[in-house]
């Protein structure tokens, strides 16, 4: 059995130009009008290995270098609360008390649980916060990754049901009603944490920056090189090395999150198993989608909805996302076609050198 694990886990987007930040760089035009805030040409920047991936924070506002460390302090704090790879986290406590008793969680953790349940309900289980009993069997992206026995999967499936998650908003408690149930926030935690870092940045006067948590990208404010100039964001070619984009969009103060088949997977007997799981079968998806990119104001929406849309497939996924006019999506298929939601049809620009074609 061969196992390949990428350093930048789960999701990626590419923004490219003069500044390179892990999966992302920036391209922007020149300004004719003065900026309200003084910007630095070379950003204050720091990279750390957190949450099992490479995280880079960049700030362009002059005099705001110290805010970088405040951002990383928030990342480490929330990672300690939501990880499943180290004992003692809030998620670990919730799972350990499944079928036993409700667990009270901190005020800064509870909104992530609420959002996870909300998306689970809204997507009718396409994103299921209770997928942990299945993902814990496969452990894709972790030491000991393997293909479970069918009997193990069959035993885990009855434990995967967001309907069995009970929240008490007044007491701020979380209760898993069946023993053996497990929450897994791998599909939502980085988005929530990215939003929390943005909150820290804003509270400390940052107006222009990039938050990159292993490919969960937030471009904060506008590009530093132009008055009201958006960032130019390149969408990664799912079968090429990082830095090869199939097209671009221009965005300001937005999150870009991608779920794809190419970053984290398990190879077993010549078969590729991706990290995205079907809660109905207990197996990784095998459909015609290579990636789904979500463009949204909040990164937590992009994180959860990229998984939900991937589950629904191209046709139903497009229909599902088109019902959310404030959130946009880009679907790339294995046969090299690109489909975008209605709000991106005039904004997405296909790269002239790519061999991908527009599907709609």
Steps between C-alpha positions, in 0.01 A plus 500: 500500500636839408395817671551854378433795724534857380642767728224741411195305608152474357433815309679755290454809290761693311543874484791600292730792414789676670444361851487123556336366815507119503217423258430860432643819358376844415469695180365853500513821304642841574311765691416852397333596828668495841431219745326587823750282686874493429598168344836327490635363171620177658247363750566404857484124473542188708457128429445222753407133487164482679197268468719259305549748219691813398338822621617842379377839619584817305420863587553805275404775745804694618577459869283189548774237518414403858148397395648198321587336832152578635357319198713192561408503868135469394583219256682297766223557753218391270704207365543376857121515540402326174773244427442125503870411486573604860304404808326756716347718229137611519419269210673211676295563816175508302583172325614331822162577659287374209198317637597603854437870565495848344827693498518874563735676259664847498325801351752530217456132403121468511431709183704250296281217629185698423619571146594135445150390596341776292687396185430132571128576514497744208690259274287206615808311610722568200720654767459290815675619813467149648717332232773431759417133556586439134800732463650350815507161328678621187732760660586647160764767551617344827743225600335160472279585201336187363200357318264370771320169483144518372377372836667797672336746263161332544534536878598867474228620261212499755711740707522755219190717531491869586143452627656331803689816598318703767593861578380705794561865417411623849747269673743492206517120505553236232367146535549203268211268577662171392807345658777476241393810308778740403499854369768586245552867417766443235256647249423818694763581765755673279230723355377599845853565623580709190197717576617537860843615382334755272306626803828542690650688204203738476495565875864603471455737207614280212333592169702301244640152543494133411403216732606161363425200720618209289308625199202652680558848364365837608600807300431780745387834369636615166837456334762726664621636166181658376221716638193274518691252284393137550733207535536280193445140601613206292312170527737204520522242223406183692744274311801732481760618754414802707537819303309380194157664482207424273353849536459805720245703689537844659385530860526734798462397863396144418581139588601241241491133605541191283417134563672271252613147422866583451645608834446234763428138423582138569638266233419133559553223245504755220177667608482864607280586799449873558438668836139603423246248628148398404307475826255257338759239395794561731735516201678793336320656206558376149327742266602715204599799713866593533439803722241740636598856591276720714525881498332651806524774759558251780759226471294266717232504227759419236641214704171326572328576168791378288452161664121512470512600133753227425262245651211616283697470177507737204132537409348505847799686643460784250127520570565499875759778481294714261240524776761689704545826302753647744726196471656383173656174385731361233475131408784334307437154356739217421428545128651851521188712499425796725153590624425815698197624688298784351676771700840411352404467133621851419783501757685175434766537229628180341878496461589508131776242544294238681358189334185527713173621347191666638214256551227760549 
